[in-house]
Amino acid sequence: MMTRRTLLRSTALTAAAFTLQGKAAWANPLGLPAGLQLYSVREQMAQDLDGALAAVHAAGYTEVESASLPKKPAKEIRASLDKAGLRCVSAHYGFADVTTRFDETAAYAKELGCTYLICPSTPKRDGSAPGKSSPMTLDDWRNAAEQFNKVGEKANGVGLHFGYHNHTGEFIPLERTTPYAELLRLTDPAKVTFEMDAGWVKVAGADPVQLMQQYPHRFSMLHVKDFKLATNPQPDKREESKVTELGMGSIDFHPLFAQAAKNQHITHAFVEQEAFDMPWQQSLKVDADYWHKLQA
């Protein structure tokens, strides 16, 4: 028999878990709050930071990951985040920011409230930017892994986690392997984690579920974005796939979230809407509603 005290406690916990602007805040299989990568509203933040952040919260998000922030002191950005009711848990920074300017970058991120530093790109070994005429070689990627281990060690020393965020170039076959496989092989799990952008993985023609099964302990964060995928997705033809709002493209996220729930290592997940197929505030809400209703 359920006692009155047990019933009241159960009712209170259920109400707390399912209250967020009248939506099921923890409906997704990971039980995580809805997060947004702020690159999604880069143009809006540049025009009106407080207004853009308020709209993010109003759409249904409580966590954010920073990128393309207005050039303001961290203290001012943090005040705007707090005012909007948003918690910044992770920040994207360029390769130079996390290597040659690590101390400054880490201090800024910690002021925002972040616990993760994420690098979404890397140059060639000589420091030049890769391009079609001079693409990344396997040696360049191996050098990147070496540098990431060094950054990760520094991050651990100041109470931060360091990780890498993929796009599609990491899945171009090179010498019977892929750059992504080499990054996973050569980086120290104690120093470097991975934020899997599941959308870009699918655009590259790879399988995010299979990656999670093969490397069950390497991923701590997810990026969730939908695409109208090309007929034959390939890593060097990413422009053939078109980004769209969640639930309106080709990607079924149910298997991904089901596998992520099995891995039990995902700490945060972020919607990223790189372009809008509708007014931006409506787009953010469509994505948030999809997130709240997602079941494995």
Secondary structure, DSSP 8 states (H G I E B T S, - for coil): ---HHHHHHHHHHHHHHT-BTTB-TT-STT----EEEGGGGHHHHHH-HHHHHHHHHHHT--EEEE-S--S--HHHHHHHHHHHT-EEEEEE--HHHHHTTHHHHHHHHHHHT-SEEEE-----TTS----SSS---HHHHHHHHHHHHHHHHHHHHTT-EEEEE--SGGGS-BTTB-HHHHHHHHS-TTTEEEEEEHHHHHHTT--HHHHHHHSTTSEEEEEE-EEE--SS--TT-GGGSEEE-TTSSS---HHHHHHHHHH----EEEE--SS-SS-HHHHHHHHHHHHHH---
